[in-house]
Amino acid sequence: MEKLKLENIHKTYRNGQIVTALRGISLGFRAAEFVAIVGPSGCGKTTLLNVIGGLDTYDDGDLVIANTSTKFFKDADWDAYRNRSIGFVFQSYNLISHQTVLQNVEIAMTLSGVSAKERKQRALQALSDVGLADQAAKKPNQLSGGQMQRVAVARALVNNPDIILADEPTGALDSRTSVQLMELLSQIAKTRLVIMVTHNLELATTYSSRIVRLLDGEVTSDSNPYEETETTTPTLSRFKKTAMSLVTATTLSAKNLLTKRGRTIITAFAGSIGIIGVALVLALSSGLSSYINTMQTEMLTGFPITISATDQSFDMGGRNPFQGQGPGKTYTEFPDSTTIYNYDANDNRQTHTNLLTPAYLDYIAALPSALPGVVNTISYARGVTMNVLADADGTIVQFQTSRGPASDRGEVLGFGSTNYWQAMPDNAEFILSLYDLIGGGHLPEAKNEIAI
């Protein structure tokens, strides 16, 4: 029965330069046989093994698995195929150094959703099959090269895959250990397909049931080719997806973290410094923004918004320089007459008067509570000078109440004139934040008291 078939497979690598690794490979494999792929370095042996194992995608052709075409396989389909149908044996073993031999074999079953109890039983059985049941508790660095390669074989077998792929499995072993490994692979090939890439033609001839020779990406000879006895139609079927339970993933993560305690602590410490640094920068930024807002508020308090009953008059001539001029004051902006009239500035001025009603003053008085943080304080000033008399050496004299000349007294307060007499704000804390009391004095507490 045919298990695996390659139909005109092409593979080209494009990494700065174009290298054609496989040129139209067509091979069929039986469900149980030991196939050795031999050839010089660079002929495409490893690339062919990677294409069969789903580690590399082919550019053209088709890989048929049990009458199932892989042309339309997605990444999840390839993952499921590698996990459930393929067992890998690498030249460099690829064992996890900080895990035990038993855990290295169990790792192949974690993605299959196998329970912890069953994983342990199957891993022990796989180690027993390769003669390493008594080495289960050891770490890989406590084993010899041959023993580590046997662990790799046990890991490849534990999921009971249909195909075992071995890439130079004897490359790092001595001759005696190589013979032992080849005998083990021969036994495995009695029940499943074993495909091995090797440079050792002697071992391949002695132990394999079929030798395929490659040269420059092409098959040059096949000692026992598969003969098609039936016509098959490639159809797409989906493999069962791999799944690792949350508990298994959490357990593996915890074990890996605890294995490298020093590195984990240093990483956590460095991460904490980064987080604390970001938090400090954000806190500093927030505090600086708050400080700037407070400082701006305090500074702007010295430049309050002033609303007076009478505003400064302004010139309306810019809107219509001829409005209100001449006899009858009916001239338009572009008159047809050749008569010229003098521009009367006073006739083109307009004065706006604010109506400060009691209702408006009540509204203003409620602003600090209605808009907290926006309105700090409200003060009222009267634009009428006061006739204050003072006793100077027994003589009653008039006390000047404005900075202007004596002739300014009695005028309504306007721009350019500063009157000393005004109602103080009700907020004593605000006053004391701007002024200091000297001589043991106190703020006015009655209507007949003043502050100088």
Secondary structure, 3 states (H helix, E strand, C coil): CEEEEEEEEEEEEECCCEEEEEEEEEEEEECCEEEEEECCCCCCHHHHHHHHHCCCCCCEEEEEECCEECCCCCHHHHHHHHHHHEEEECCCCCCCCCCCHHHHHHHHHHHHCCCHHHHHHHHHHHHHHCCCHHHCCCCHHHCCHHHHHHHHHHHHHCCCCCEEEEECCCCCCCHHHHHHHHHHHHHHCCCCEEEEECCCHHHHHHHCCEEEEEECCEEEEECCCCCCCCCCCCECCCCCCCCCCHHHHHHHHHHHHHHCHHHHHHHHHHHHHHHHHHHHHHHHHHHHHHHHHHHHHHHHHCCCCCCCCECCCEECCCCCCCCCCCHHHCCCCCCCCCCCCCCCCHHHEECCECCCCHHHHHHHHCHHHHCCCCCCCCCCCCCECCCEEEEECCEEEEECCECCCHHHCCCECCCCCCECCCCCCCCHHHHHHHCCCCCCCCCCCCCCCCCC
